[in-house]
Amino acid sequence: MESQNILDEMIAEDPIEILKAAMPYLPKNGQRFASVYAKVLELQGTIRLFSQPSTDLKIQSRENTASDPVEMLAACSKVCHGHTKEKIDAMLNTLAMFQIFELSQERENQKV
């Protein structure tokens, strides 16, 4: 199961995805070559994407709103595994606890 990030979705092309899907069926030397070739094609796609005057990753984001670190960490957590995912999830849990604490403080202040 492969998850894609925004950049991968923007540069994804069928020939590259087919090459990646065929990778396990190639001989070892073919896998090496196909892997490097797929990455070169992805790099070319990224360069082509950012060579366009108005293209920016912010196309996908909310340009006029403040960045939400919780949303960013949640997006990162979806693509991470193992120890890194555990660390990010711990940060998310900590931020959630702070938000709950802040809400409880606001409610206390409203009662007084």
C-alpha positions as a LaTeX table, in Angstrom:
\begin{tabular}{lrrr}
\hline
Residue & $x$ (\AA) & $y$ (\AA) & $z$ (\AA) \\
\hline
Met1 & 0.00 & 0.00 & 0.00 \\
Glu2 & 1.62 & 3.18 & $-1.17$ \\
Ser3 & 0.51 & 6.61 & $-0.02$ \\
Gln4 & 1.37 & 9.68 & $-2.02$ \\
Asn5 & 2.05 & 13.17 & $-0.80$ \\
Ile6 & 0.97 & 16.32 & $-2.62$ \\
Leu7 & 4.19 & 16.58 & $-4.63$ \\
Asp8 & 3.97 & 12.94 & $-5.74$ \\
Glu9 & 0.38 & 13.48 & $-6.87$ \\
Met10 & 1.36 & 16.58 & $-8.85$ \\
Ile11 & 4.20 & 14.88 & $-10.73$ \\
Ala12 & 2.73 & 11.38 & $-11.05$ \\
Glu13 & 2.66 & 10.05 & $-14.59$ \\
Asp14 & 1.45 & 6.64 & $-15.75$ \\
Pro15 & 4.77 & 5.51 & $-17.30$ \\
Ile16 & 6.60 & 6.12 & $-14.01$ \\
Glu17 & 3.92 & 4.33 & $-11.99$ \\
Ile18 & 3.96 & 1.37 & $-14.40$ \\
Leu19 & 7.75 & 1.19 & $-14.13$ \\
Lys20 & 7.50 & 1.14 & $-10.32$ \\
Ala21 & 4.78 & $-1.52$ & $-10.38$ \\
Ala22 & 6.90 & $-3.74$ & $-12.65$ \\
Met23 & 10.00 & $-3.39$ & $-10.47$ \\
Pro24 & 9.60 & $-6.62$ & $-8.45$ \\
Tyr25 & 9.31 & $-8.65$ & $-11.66$ \\
Leu26 & 12.60 & $-7.45$ & $-13.13$ \\
Pro27 & 15.98 & $-9.11$ & $-12.60$ \\
Lys28 & 18.23 & $-7.54$ & $-9.95$ \\
Asn29 & 20.24 & $-5.45$ & $-12.41$ \\
Gly30 & 17.04 & $-4.36$ & $-14.11$ \\
Gln31 & 15.60 & $-3.31$ & $-10.76$ \\
Arg32 & 18.61 & $-1.09$ & $-10.10$ \\
Phe33 & 18.40 & 0.59 & $-13.48$ \\
Ala34 & 14.59 & 0.95 & $-13.40$ \\
Ser35 & 14.71 & 2.41 & $-9.89$ \\
Val36 & 17.24 & 5.07 & $-10.80$ \\
Tyr37 & 15.45 & 5.78 & $-14.08$ \\
Ala38 & 12.11 & 6.23 & $-12.28$ \\
Lys39 & 13.70 & 8.71 & $-9.86$ \\
Val40 & 15.29 & 10.64 & $-12.74$ \\
Leu41 & 11.88 & 10.86 & $-14.43$ \\
Glu42 & 10.35 & 12.09 & $-11.16$ \\
Leu43 & 13.08 & 14.71 & $-10.81$ \\
Gln44 & 12.45 & 15.88 & $-14.37$ \\
Gly45 & 8.74 & 16.13 & $-13.57$ \\
Thr46 & 9.47 & 18.16 & $-10.43$ \\
Ile47 & 11.76 & 20.54 & $-12.32$ \\
Arg48 & 9.16 & 20.90 & $-15.07$ \\
Leu49 & 6.43 & 21.56 & $-12.47$ \\
Phe50 & 8.35 & 24.33 & $-10.74$ \\
Ser51 & 9.56 & 25.83 & $-14.03$ \\
Gln52 & 6.01 & 26.95 & $-14.73$ \\
Pro53 & 5.65 & 30.56 & $-13.57$ \\
Ser54 & 2.60 & 30.22 & $-11.33$ \\
Thr55 & 3.14 & 26.74 & $-9.96$ \\
Asp56 & 3.74 & 26.37 & $-6.28$ \\
Leu57 & 2.87 & 23.72 & $-3.74$ \\
Lys58 & 0.63 & 26.35 & $-2.16$ \\
Ile59 & $-1.82$ & 25.63 & $-4.97$ \\
Gln60 & $-2.98$ & 22.80 & $-2.77$ \\
Ser61 & $-2.94$ & 24.79 & 0.46 \\
Arg62 & $-5.01$ & 27.56 & 1.92 \\
Glu63 & $-2.92$ & 30.59 & 0.96 \\
Asn64 & $-4.59$ & 33.19 & 3.15 \\
Thr65 & $-4.82$ & 31.20 & 6.37 \\
Ala66 & $-2.23$ & 30.56 & 9.03 \\
Ser67 & $-0.46$ & 27.22 & 8.90 \\
Asp68 & $-1.82$ & 24.68 & 11.32 \\
Pro69 & 1.01 & 22.61 & 12.84 \\
Val70 & $-1.45$ & 19.89 & 13.85 \\
Glu71 & $-2.60$ & 19.43 & 10.25 \\
Met72 & 1.00 & 19.42 & 9.02 \\
Leu73 & 2.06 & 16.82 & 11.61 \\
Ala74 & $-0.98$ & 14.67 & 10.84 \\
Ala75 & $-0.07$ & 14.71 & 7.13 \\
Cys76 & 3.53 & 13.77 & 7.98 \\
Ser77 & 2.38 & 10.98 & 10.30 \\
Lys78 & 0.40 & 9.37 & 7.47 \\
Val79 & 3.53 & 8.81 & 5.39 \\
Cys80 & 5.92 & 7.81 & 8.20 \\
His81 & 6.55 & 4.45 & 9.78 \\
Gly82 & 8.18 & 3.04 & 12.89 \\
His83 & 10.03 & 5.25 & 15.33 \\
Thr84 & 9.51 & 8.45 & 13.33 \\
Lys85 & 5.74 & 7.89 & 13.23 \\
Glu86 & 5.73 & 7.25 & 16.99 \\
Lys87 & 7.55 & 10.54 & 17.62 \\
Ile88 & 5.19 & 12.53 & 15.40 \\
Asp89 & 2.14 & 10.89 & 17.00 \\
Ala90 & 3.52 & 11.77 & 20.44 \\
Met91 & 3.85 & 15.41 & 19.33 \\
Leu92 & 0.28 & 15.33 & 18.04 \\
Asn93 & $-0.96$ & 13.93 & 21.35 \\
Thr94 & 0.95 & 16.61 & 23.26 \\
Leu95 & $-0.51$ & 19.37 & 21.10 \\
Ala96 & $-3.99$ & 17.91 & 21.58 \\
Met97 & $-3.51$ & 17.95 & 25.36 \\
Phe98 & $-2.44$ & 21.61 & 25.21 \\
Gln99 & $-5.52$ & 22.45 & 23.16 \\
Ile100 & $-7.78$ & 20.68 & 25.66 \\
Phe101 & $-6.08$ & 22.52 & 28.51 \\
Glu102 & $-6.54$ & 25.88 & 26.74 \\
Leu103 & $-10.23$ & 25.14 & 26.13 \\
Ser104 & $-10.76$ & 24.24 & 29.77 \\
Gln105 & $-9.03$ & 27.48 & 30.83 \\
Glu106 & $-11.25$ & 29.51 & 28.49 \\
Arg107 & $-14.37$ & 27.88 & 29.94 \\
Glu108 & $-13.18$ & 28.59 & 33.47 \\
Asn109 & $-12.57$ & 32.25 & 32.56 \\
Gln110 & $-16.05$ & 32.52 & 31.02 \\
Lys111 & $-17.68$ & 31.23 & 34.23 \\
Val112 & $-15.97$ & 33.86 & 36.36 \\
\hline
\end{tabular}
